[in-house]
Amino acid sequence: MSIAFGIPLLECVYCIGCARWAWKRCLHTAGHDSENWGLATAEEFEAVPRLCRYILSVYEDDLRHPIWEPPRGYGMNPDCLLSKRTYGDTHGRVTPYIIYLDHNHADIVLAIRGLNMAKESDYAVLLDNKLGQRKFDGGYVHNGLLKAAVWVLDKECDVLRELVEKYPNYTLTFVGHSLGSGVAALLTMVAVQNRDRLGNIDRKRIRCYAIAPARCMSLNLAVRYADVINSVVLQDDFLPRTATPLEDIFKSLFCLPCILCLRCMRDTFVPEEKMLRDPRRLYAPGRLYHIVERKPFRCGRYPPVVRTAVPVDGRFEHIVLSCNATSDHGIIWIEREAQRALELMLEKDQVMEIPAQQKMERQVTLAREHIQEYKAALQRAVTLSVPHAYLSSEYGTFDDHEEASEHSDKSSEGKTSSGSSKGKSTKESWDELVKRLFGKDEPGHFAAKSSAAEDG
């Protein structure tokens, strides 16, 4: 029939399919990811611009004469900088970071910078991925980032424990950008699992802000730790949206638009049900804050709006084909737009003339709503048949059936679930984790090695 009438049916079907894909991809904007989310308040978003400036301070050589001058009244006190770890101190285990004591906000902050494209050690962390092979707490995580997180906790646990015990009313905040965001998120998970190394700190005192987060943990862990981990995404940022392994992204950095388009085309043909039921697919961690400042088919930036949620399905799954996909990843732009968004929130509160008592009541209500949304996300994970998901405690837990089968003959040591960690001491769990990651018998052994041995 096609020969008789000269109509190339196969080519027509192919062209229609390509046109449909292009239409769907070009119409998909960043606003679609969070259009059904609620608006964030000034109380919950207040820390984000400040923590972004702490990350920028890691790049500074002299905090008394900073290159990136913060807004008036928002600078750091150099006298409160407790330590600054450089590449010489970390021996390539992790990017540089600082420990800062913020008395004004009752906060103990450990801030980790992002990838340094001139350092091979940073690429080594990315290349040590073993995607889908590294199991942790009933889920899957990025292997290299987990090793970096364990190294940081082993290196700084004594200092952090002393600060936590000295300032019992202060929160302990881990924050990072890009590569550092993945380390900070996994560092938070490790700290929560080993709170005895931090003076038995209460879980509610630990929090994390992953700025421009890397996809570093499976969906069950991303939802489970949403009460302590927060991710901040600016508009079209590519990194939280692509499930492409991090090493492939940065190895192809000079052809990044090409790999993003190819990945976007591939994801178009992957059913969402298949994505959700893949236990080894990695996601951006925790509660998500999305800063939206551009509208479709309009030029220029608009007053930024911050939306927040703990989504399960539709969790930044689609790449946005935008010329701003890489620029929105920059920590400087994120800090500026986050500050603008916070100022607009505060200005709106002033216009509405909200009394102090009502603001306090709003904070209590906000905390209650977050808990309810968090539990709803856990339940949503169960209804969508996310692997290993079930509810059993205040924070929610996830069952690892594979580990349960491996330890079925050791019933005296406790069953695999939230109670499995209770069946044996946290100290033993820490030793096992370090031995599994580094192959050492003593958890502090690898931290004392020389730089030559570290690089080897």
C-alpha positions in Angstrom: 0.0 0.0 0.0 2.8 2.3 0.9 4.6 1.5 -2.4 1.5 2.1 -4.5 0.7 5.5 -3.1 4.3 6.5 -2.5 3.7 7.3 1.2 6.6 6.3 3.5 4.6 5.2 6.5 7.5 4.2 8.6 9.2 7.5 8.2 5.9 9.3 8.9 5.5 7.4 12.2 9.1 8.1 13.1 8.7 11.9 12.4 5.4 12.0 14.4 7.1 10.3 17.3 10.0 12.7 17.2 7.7 15.7 16.9 5.7 14.5 19.9 8.8 14.1 22.0 10.1 17.5 21.0 6.8 19.1 21.8 6.6 17.5 25.3 10.2 18.3 26.1 10.1 21.9 24.9 6.9 22.6 26.8 8.2 21.1 30.0 9.5 23.9 32.2 10.9 23.9 35.7 7.6 25.3 37.1 5.9 22.0 36.3 8.0 20.2 38.8 6.7 22.1 41.8 3.4 23.6 40.5 1.4 21.6 43.1 3.7 22.2 46.0 3.0 24.6 48.9 4.7 27.9 49.4 7.7 28.1 51.8 7.6 30.5 54.7 10.3 32.9 55.9 10.8 30.9 59.1 11.7 27.7 57.3 13.7 29.3 54.5 15.7 31.8 56.7 18.8 29.6 57.0 19.3 29.0 53.2 21.0 32.3 52.2 23.1 32.3 55.3 24.3 28.7 54.7 25.1 29.5 51.1 27.5 32.3 52.3 29.1 29.8 54.7 29.8 27.6 51.6 31.3 30.5 49.8 33.6 31.2 52.7 35.3 27.9 52.1 36.6 29.4 48.9 38.0 32.5 50.7 41.6 32.8 51.7 40.9 35.6 54.2 37.5 36.0 55.8 38.4 39.5 57.0 38.8 40.6 53.4 36.4 38.3 51.4 36.3 38.3 47.6 32.5 37.7 47.7 31.4 40.5 49.9 28.2 39.5 51.7 25.2 41.9 52.2 25.6 44.4 55.0 24.9 42.7 58.3 25.1 39.2 56.9 28.9 38.6 57.1 30.6 35.9 59.1 32.6 36.5 62.3 36.2 35.2 61.5 36.8 34.7 65.2 34.0 32.0 65.2 35.7 29.9 62.5 36.9 26.9 64.4 38.7 25.0 61.6 39.2 25.1 57.9 40.3 21.9 56.2 42.1 22.2 52.8 43.0 19.6 50.3 46.3 19.1 52.2 44.3 18.2 55.3 41.8 15.9 53.6 44.4 14.0 51.4 41.8 13.8 48.6 39.2 12.1 50.7 36.7 15.0 50.4 36.6 18.6 49.2 37.6 21.3 51.6 35.2 22.3 54.4 34.9 24.5 57.5 33.5 24.2 61.0 31.8 27.4 62.1 30.2 28.3 65.4 27.2 30.6 64.7 26.3 32.1 68.1 23.7 34.5 66.5 21.6 31.6 65.3 22.6 28.9 67.8 24.1 26.7 65.2 27.2 24.5 64.7 27.8 24.4 61.0 30.0 22.1 58.9 30.1 23.5 55.3 31.5 21.6 52.4 32.4 23.1 49.0 31.6 21.7 45.6 33.7 20.1 42.9 37.1 21.6 42.0 37.6 20.8 38.3 41.4 21.1 38.7 41.6 18.4 41.4 41.9 14.8 40.4 41.0 13.7 43.9 37.5 15.2 43.4 37.0 13.1 40.3 38.2 10.1 42.1 35.3 10.5 44.6 32.9 10.7 41.7 34.3 7.8 39.8 34.1 5.6 42.9 30.4 5.2 42.3 29.5 1.5 42.1 26.0 2.5 41.3 23.4 0.2 42.7 26.0 -1.8 44.7 26.6 0.1 47.9 23.8 -0.7 50.4 23.2 1.5 53.5 20.4 1.4 56.0 18.0 -0.6 53.8 18.7 1.5 50.7 21.4 2.3 48.1 23.8 5.3 48.1 26.7 6.6 46.0 29.7 4.7 47.2 32.3 7.5 46.8 30.2 10.1 48.6 29.5 7.7 51.4 33.2 7.0 52.0 33.8 10.7 52.0 31.1 11.2 54.6 32.4 8.5 56.9 35.9 10.0 56.6 34.6 13.4 57.7 32.7 12.0 60.6 35.6 10.0 61.8 37.9 13.0 61.5 35.7 15.6 63.2 33.5 13.6 65.6 35.6 14.6 68.6 35.4 18.3 67.8 31.7 18.0 67.0 30.9 16.0 70.1 32.6 18.6 72.3 30.7 21.4 70.7 27.4 19.6 70.9 27.9 18.9 74.6 29.2 22.4 75.3 26.2 24.1 73.6 23.2 21.8 74.3 20.7 24.2 72.7 22.5 24.6 69.4 21.6 22.7 66.3 24.2 20.7 64.3 23.9 21.6 60.6 25.7 19.9 57.7 25.6 21.9 54.4 27.2 21.4 51.0 27.0 22.5 47.4 27.0 20.1 44.4 29.5 17.4 45.2 29.6 18.7 48.7 25.8 18.4 49.0 26.0 14.7 48.4 28.7 14.3 51.1 26.7 16.5 53.5 23.5 14.5 53.0 25.2 11.1 53.5 27.1 12.6 56.4 23.8 13.4 58.0 22.5 9.8 57.5 25.7 8.4 59.0 25.5 10.8 62.0 21.9 9.9 62.6 22.8 6.2 62.6 25.8 6.8 64.9 24.6 9.5 67.3 26.6 8.1 70.2 29.8 9.4 68.4 28.3 12.8 68.8 27.4 12.6 72.5 24.0 10.9 71.9 22.7 14.0 70.3 18.9 14.0 69.7 17.9 13.5 66.0 15.9 16.7 66.0 19.1 18.7 66.6 20.6 17.4 63.4 19.8 18.9 60.1 21.2 19.1 56.6 20.9 21.6 53.6 21.9 20.2 50.3 22.4 23.1 47.9 22.1 22.1 44.2 22.0 18.5 45.4 23.5 15.5 43.7 21.3 12.4 43.3 23.0 10.3 46.0 20.5 8.0 47.6 17.6 5.7 46.7 14.0 6.8 46.9 13.2 5.1 50.2 16.1 6.8 51.9 15.4 10.2 50.3 11.8 10.1 51.8 12.8 8.5 55.1 15.3 11.2 56.0 13.1 14.1 54.8 12.7 15.2 58.4 16.4 16.1 58.7 17.6 16.6 55.1 16.6 19.6 53.0 17.5 20.1 49.3 17.5 23.5 47.6 17.1 23.7 43.8 17.3 26.9 41.7 14.9 26.8 38.7 16.4 24.7 35.9 19.4 23.2 37.7 20.4 20.0 35.8 22.1 18.1 38.6 19.1 17.1 40.7 17.1 16.2 37.6 19.3 13.7 35.8 19.8 10.2 37.0 23.0 9.9 34.8 25.8 8.7 37.1 27.9 11.7 38.3 31.1 10.4 36.8 29.5 10.3 33.3 28.3 13.9 33.8 31.6 15.3 34.8 33.6 13.2 32.3 31.5 14.7 29.6 31.5 18.2 31.0 32.7 19.8 27.8 29.8 18.3 26.0 27.3 18.6 28.8 24.4 19.8 26.6 24.8 16.8 24.4 24.6 14.2 27.2 21.7 16.1 28.8 19.7 15.9 25.6 20.5 12.3 25.1 19.5 11.5 28.7 16.4 13.5 28.3 15.4 11.5 25.2 16.1 8.2 26.9 14.1 9.1 30.0 11.1 10.0 27.9 10.6 6.4 27.0 11.1 5.0 30.5 7.7 4.6 32.3 7.5 6.4 35.6 6.3 3.2 37.3 9.6 1.5 36.3 11.6 4.4 37.7 9.8 4.3 41.1 10.2 0.5 41.5 13.9 0.5 40.7 15.5 0.3 44.2 18.9 1.3 42.9 17.9 4.5 41.1 19.3 7.5 43.0 17.4 10.7 43.9 17.9 14.2 45.3 17.6 13.8 49.1 15.0 14.8 51.7 12.5 17.7 51.6 12.8 19.8 48.4 12.8 23.6 48.2 12.4 24.8 44.6 13.2 28.5 43.8 11.2 29.5 40.7 12.2 32.8 39.1 11.4 32.4 35.4 8.2 31.8 33.6 7.7 29.9 30.3 7.9 31.9 27.1 9.0 35.0 29.0 12.4 36.7 29.1 14.2 37.9 32.2 14.0 36.9 35.9 10.9 37.5 38.0 10.6 37.9 41.8 11.5 34.4 43.0 8.9 32.1 44.6 10.0 29.2 46.8 7.8 26.1 46.8 8.4 23.1 49.1 7.2 19.5 49.5 8.3 15.9 50.2 7.3 14.4 46.9 7.6 10.7 46.0 6.5 10.5 42.4 7.5 13.4 40.1 10.6 14.0 42.2 12.6 16.1 39.6 12.5 13.3 37.2 12.6 15.3 33.9 15.5 17.4 32.6 14.6 20.9 31.6 16.0 21.8 28.2 17.1 25.3 29.1 20.1 27.6 28.5 20.1 28.2 32.2 20.4 24.5 33.2 24.1 24.9 34.1 24.2 28.5 35.3 21.4 27.8 37.9 23.8 25.3 39.4 26.2 28.0 40.5 26.4 28.7 44.3 26.6 32.5 43.7 23.3 32.6 41.8 21.6 30.4 44.3 22.8 32.6 47.2 21.6 35.7 45.5 18.2 34.4 44.5 17.6 32.7 47.8 18.3 36.1 49.6 15.9 37.9 47.2 13.2 35.3 47.9 13.7 35.6 51.7 13.5 39.4 51.5 10.3 39.1 49.6 8.9 36.7 52.3 9.9 39.1 55.1 8.5 42.1 53.2 5.2 40.3 52.8 5.0 39.5 56.5 5.7 43.1 57.3 2.9 44.3 55.0 0.5 41.9 56.6 1.7 43.1 60.1 1.8 39.7 61.6 2.3 39.9 65.4 5.2 38.1 67.1 2.8 35.8 68.9 1.1 34.8 65.7 4.5 34.1 64.1 5.4 31.7 66.9 2.0 30.0 66.4 2.7 29.8 62.7 6.1 28.1 63.4 4.3 25.4 65.5 1.7 24.9 62.9 4.3 24.7 60.2 6.2 22.0 62.1 3.0 20.1 62.5 2.2 20.4 58.8 5.7 19.2 57.9 5.3 16.1 60.1 2.0 15.3 58.5 3.4 15.8 55.0 6.4 13.7 55.9 4.2 10.8 57.1 2.0 11.2 54.0 5.1 10.8 51.8 6.1 7.7 53.6 2.6 6.3 53.1 2.7 7.3 49.5 5.9 5.3 49.1 4.1 2.3 50.4 1.1 2.6 48.1 3.4 3.0 45.1 5.2 -0.2 46.0 8.6 1.5 46.5 10.9 -1.4 47.4 11.5 -2.0 51.1 9.0 0.7 52.2 6.8 0.3 55.3 5.8 2.3 58.3 6.8 1.3 61.8 8.0 4.2 63.9 7.8 7.9 64.5 10.3 8.6 61.7 9.4 5.6 59.4 11.7 2.8 58.5 12.4 0.7 55.5 12.9 -3.0 55.5 15.8 -4.6 53.6 14.5 -8.0 52.6 17.9 -9.0 51.2 19.7 -8.3 54.4 16.9 -10.1 56.3 17.5 -13.2 54.3 21.2 -13.0 54.8 20.8 -12.8 58.6 17.8 -15.1 59.0 20.0 -17.7 60.7 21.0 -15.1 63.3 17.7 -14.4 65.0 19.4 -13.9 68.4 21.0 -10.8 67.1 17.7 -9.2 66.1 15.6 -9.0 62.9 16.5 -6.7 60.1 14.4 -3.5 60.4 14.5 -0.4 62.6 15.1 -2.8 65.5 18.1 -4.4 63.8 20.3 -1.5 64.9 19.0 -1.9 68.4 20.0 -5.6 68.5 23.6 -4.6 68.4 25.6 -1.7 69.6 26.2 1.4 67.5 29.9 1.0 68.1 29.8 -2.4 66.3 27.8 -0.9 63.5 30.3 1.8 63.0 33.2 -0.7 63.0 31.4 -2.8 60.4 30.6 0.2 58.2 34.2 1.4 58.2 35.6 -2.1 57.6 33.1 -2.6 54.7 34.1 0.8 53.1 37.8 0.9 53.8 38.8 -2.7 54.7 40.2 -1.6 58.0 39.8 -3.2 61.4 39.8 0.0 63.4 37.6 2.9 62.5 40.2 5.6 63.2 43.0 3.8 61.4 42.5 5.2 57.9 42.3 8.8 59.2 45.9 8.6 60.5 47.5 7.5 57.3 49.9 9.7 55.5 49.0 11.6 52.4 50.9 9.2 50.2 49.1 6.2 51.5 45.8 8.1 51.2 46.4 8.8 47.5 47.4 5.2 46.9 
